[in-house]
Amino acid sequence: DRLVIDIDSSATSQRFNGLDFTSSPIRAIRSGERDDDTLRIVLDLETAVDPSSFTLAPNSEFGNRLVVDLYDKEPRPNAAVTAGTGDRPAPQPDGRREIVVAISAGHGGEDPGSIGYDGRLKEKNITLAISQALFNRLQSMPGYKPVMIREGDYYVELKRRPEIARRSRADLFVAIHADWYRNSRARGVTVYALSGDRADRENSARVSQKENSSDLLGGVGGDLAIGNFDDDVALTLVSLQMAWSMEQSLIAGTRILESLDGITRIRKDKVQQASLQVLNSPDIPSILIETGYLTNPEEAQRLNTRGFQQRMAAAIAQGVMNYFYETPPEGTLVAWQKANGITPGSYTVKRGDNLSEIAERFGLSLAQLKASNSLQSNTIQVGQVLSLPGAAPIPASEHTISRGETLSEIAQLYRISVAELRAANQLSNDRIMVGQVLKIPSL
């Protein structure tokens, strides 16, 4: 197998020798200039691929660019699940698979996204930093496999992002963004899911294009190619799947909002619905998180600090875990954990909560929850982080202190005592400084 790329009126000064093609379908790359002034590049392949390409306009550093993505037609033997493969995540040694969360850092490359109040801060950098922190947090949690849609400063087309998530067999798609508004006082987090009107348009478009489409609907029993059905049946299948996806998106978004409440300001306390192309998967619950406003100086400065990015990522990860703990996919390690009384770890108190309802949600007695958190009464506060007994501990890590944080808040975030945090960092009192890096001991 091979892939041939012809580029008119072009030449190359580059050699393709010595490239590392490990974990790729490429065996070798060769090139040559033809008599008609065309440059031909040939990719010799180990396996058949589905190629996809797009162009990028020149910028101050590079000229015109052609980006070619190669997707496996069939899963490669013994290949790890990456953003380009289509097989289910490899099962754990005990046969229970990991939950896959696709993380899409907004914008990238030539598309900077929103520009901050100072004219220098770029959304693409903030979203990538928070996404990487979220990736690291989920990767450290048993039963979860995060997948990055983009891992660096380059652009991935909007329509390609859910496609990559689908090929990775994602159970949830999370897009990370930062907002902009002409009024610098605007601030706070907003979480979005797909709107019903956009869903209807997407359903109809999928059916009208099904003869030339490789669209699949994922299911417990495998995948269904909608091109195998007549239009009426295909529309019914897509509509049912999209309705399920939207319902789950709203639930997942709500759990994430609950977890973020107390970590940062919540602009809208309910999941909003909008016509967003990146959220249009009928078979993957999908949400978009606007993490704050870069046009608000105070909020932009917080979003640009490593400590706050970590706190934001930790809260999003906790919301994701709370969502999957409620209705874990069959055959996953999380489903086994729930069946055996192992909880997601912690819960951030939101407005309207009471201790009895929280205990009931996670299958605990009120006495267990109070004992685990050294509570003398049933009084709790919004933003308070409760430890859930039976949870796996958060692995050891570091935390960079942001403006306004206290030692007590940091201890609550990582579910350890203030005394343990002091001891791990040889602190004689609770005084800490912005930018100081604390060691977070494992329990």
Helices and strands as residue ranges (DSSP letters): E 2-8, E 26-33, E 38-45, E 49-56, E 65-72, E 99-105, H 123-139, E 144-148, H 160-167, E 172-179, E 190-194, H 196-208, G 210-212, E 216-219, E 222-225, G 226-228, H 231-260, E 272-274, G 277-279, E 286-293, H 297-303, H 306-326, H 333-339, E 346-348, H 355-361, H 366-372, E 385-387, E 397-400, H 407-413, H 418-425, E 437-440
